[in-house]
Amino acid sequence: MVTSWDRKEKKKPGRLPLILLGIFAIACLVALVFLGDLARYQEAGLVGESQAALRDVNDVRQLDQALKRYPSNRILKLIALANDKTAEFDAATRKLMSDAEPASLAKPVDLTASGRGDLDALRRDLKTAESNAAALKPRTAAMVKAKRDELESSVRSSGVEGGTVARFMSAVDEQFAESAALADKMLAARGEYLAAYEKCAALLVREFGSYKVTNGQFIFRLQPTADSYNAASVAMAAATKRMAELEGESGALKQSRLDRWKNFVGR
């Protein structure tokens, strides 16, 4: 016969499973702390190695050489990838600009030797180029987003610590913002050039047969006509100068990217 005391003893849970569960929980907590410390230690090592690798790099093209010296450094790999994506964007933008213009505009046109048919054809090509250039801005914006998304996917799968990922993507966003801004300025300058060029051609079409060419210069019957042509010519020259200046900015921008990456690994 079972007594009431026996029933109470059987209802008491064993203490051993609870003790084992507590030990397991503590072990998991210790492991997580250890892994976190290890990850931070490894990240610090990568940053120090990156600083050493970039210390004597003074040209973006030298980044590949630095990467070869430290093939397992995830941070250097990401920096090289970011520069590759930016270079791809720059090259794609230039190709878009080139493809947007008819082949006839690839070479300078001697307006003083152009007939009426030549001028009409030139105007059509210039209008086509203007229209195409105006449509490029949203396409360059889409390219920036695509390249940025590709980079973010790569960096998040690289195993780099979360804080480094955030700082890296911030630097990437700055870099792409500068590249996109430069592309917009180049498109604007090219648009100004094409518009001024078209004004010159339009005026010559309108005045065809009434002007003369002397020593390579147009001589118009009326001074206001000459002033209008000269103003358009000046605008063409200013736009040409602006495009040359932007090419210089492109070179300076590449150097600023290297400075940004040095600052990134130096923090």
N, C-alpha and C positions, 0 to 999 in steps of 0.2 A: 504494500500500500504506500502511495506517495504522499508525503506530508506537505503542508503549506510552505515550510522552509525550503524544501526541495524545489518547489515550483518557482520560488523567488530566485534561487540560485541559477536556475536554468534560463531565466529571463534576462539576466545581466549579460551585456555584450562583452566579448573578449577585448582586453586592452591591447593586445599585440598588434592587431590590424591597424588600430588607430595610431599607435606609435610608429609603425612602418610607413603609414601614409604621411605622417608629419615629417619623418626623415626624408621621404621622397620629395615632398614639397620644398623643404629647405635645400636639398641638393639641386633641384631645378633652379631655385632662385640664385644659388651660388654660381651655377653654370651660366645663367643669363648675365650675371654681373661680370663674370670672367670673360665671356665672349664679347661683351660690350667694351670692356677694357682692352681686350686683344684687338678688336676692330679699330679702336681709337689709336692704339699703339702702331698698328700697321699703317693707318692713314697718315699719322705723323711721319713715319718713315718714308712714305711715298712723297709727301710734300717736301721733306728735306732733300730727297733725291732729285725731285723736280727743280728745286731751287738751284742745286748744284749744276744740273744739266743746262739750265737756261742762263746761268750767270754770265757766260761768255758768248752767248748767242746775240748777234747784233743785226741779223737779217732773217726775215721770215723763212727764206729758203734754207736756212741752216737748221730749221726745226726737224727736218727729216733725219739729218745727221745725229742730232741729239737723241731722237727716238731710237735709232739703231744702236746707240751706246747703252740705252736702258730699255730693251725690248719688252720687259715685263711690267713697266711702270704704267699703270692704268690712267693716271692723270695726264701724262705726256701723250698717251694715245688719244685721249679725248681732245686735247688741245690741237694735235695734228689733224684730227678728224674735223674739228670746227673750222680750221683754216682751209681744209680741202672743200668743205661745203660752201664756204664763203667764196672761194676761188671759182667753184662751179657756178655760183649765182652770178658773179661778175662776168664770167665768160658767156653764160646764157643770156644775160642782159645785152651784152654787146652784139651777140648774134641776132637777138630780136630786133635791135635797132638797125642792123645791117639788112636783115631780111625784109624789114618794113619799107625799104626804099627800092624803087625800080632800078634795074641795072644801069639804065641810061644816066643815072645821077652819080654813078661811081667815078666818073671822070669829069674834070672841069669842062664847061661848055663855053665856047667863044661866042658871046652874044653879038659881038660886032660883025661876025661872019654868018649869023643865023638868018635863014629865010623865014617867011611867014609860017610855012608848014612846020619848020623846026621849032619856032617859038610856041606854036599851038601845042605841039607834042610835049614840049618842055613844061608848059603850064599844066597839062593833064597829069604828067608824072609828079610834078611838085604838089599838086592838090592830093594826089593819091598818097604820097609820102606823108603829108601833113595829117591826113585822116588816119593813116596807120599808126603814126607816132602818138597821136592823141589816145589811141586805144591800148597802148602798151602799159600804161600805169597800173590798171587792175591786174594785168598779167604778171607784172613784176611783183606786185603785192602777194599774189597767189604763190609765186615761186619762193618768196621769203618764208611764207607759212609752211610750205612743203619741206624746205630745207631745215627749218627750225624744228618741225615735228620729227624729222628723221634723226636729228641730233639728240633730241630729248629721249627718243626711244632707245638710242644707243647708250646714252649716259645712264639711264635708269637700269639698264641690264648689265652694266659694267662692274657692279659690285662696289662702287665708290660710296663713301659715307654720305648720309642724307644732307648734312650741312654743306658739304663740298658740292653736291649736286645742285643745290639752290644757288650757291655763289657762281658756279659754272654757267648755269642757264641764264643768270643775270648778265654775266659778261657776254654770252652769246647773243642775248637780246639787244644789248648795246651795239654789238658788232654788226648785226643785221640791220638795225635801225640806221646806222651810219651808211651802210652800203645802199640801202633803199633810198635814203635821202640823196645820196650822190647820184644814183640812177635817175631820180626824179629831176634833179638839176640838169643832168645831161640831156634828158628828154626835152626839158623846157628850153634849153639853149638851142638844141637842134630844131625845135619847133619854131623858134624865133628866126633862125637862119632860113628855114624853108619858107616861112611867111614873107620875109623880106625879099627873098629870091623870086617868089611868085609875083610880088608887086612889080619888080623890075621887068619880068617877062610880060606881065599884063599891060604895063605901060607901053612897052615896045610893040606889042600886038596892036594896041589902040592907035599908036602913032606911026605904025608901019607905013613907009612910003613918004613920010613927011620929015623924017630926020636924016641927017647925014653922019657919016663916020669919017673923021679926020684924025690921022695919026693915032688910030686906035681909040678915039674918044667920040662919044655921041654928041652931036650938035642938034639941039631941038629948036623949033621955031619960036616957042614962047618960053620965057624965063620960068614961070610957074611949073611948067612941065619938067624943065631941067632941074628945078629945085626938088620936085617930087621924086625924080629918079635918083638924084644925089642922096636924098634922105633915106631911100630904100637901100642904096649901096652902102651908106654909112651903117645902117642897121645890120646889114649882112656882115660887114667887117667886125662890128662889135660882137655879134653872135659867134663869129669864127674865133675871135680872141677869147671869148668866154669859154668855148669848148676846149681850147688849148689849156686854159687855166684849170679847168676841171680835170683834165688829164694829169696835171701836176698834183691836184688834190688826191687823185687816185693813188699816186705813189706815196704821198704823205699818210694816207689812210692805212696803207699796208704796214707802215712803220708803227703807227699808233696801235694797231692790233697786237704787234709783238710786245709793245710796252704794257698793254692791258694784261696779256698773259703773264708777263713777269710780275706784275702787281698781284695777279690772281694767286700765283704760287707763293708769293712773298708774304701773304697774310696768314 
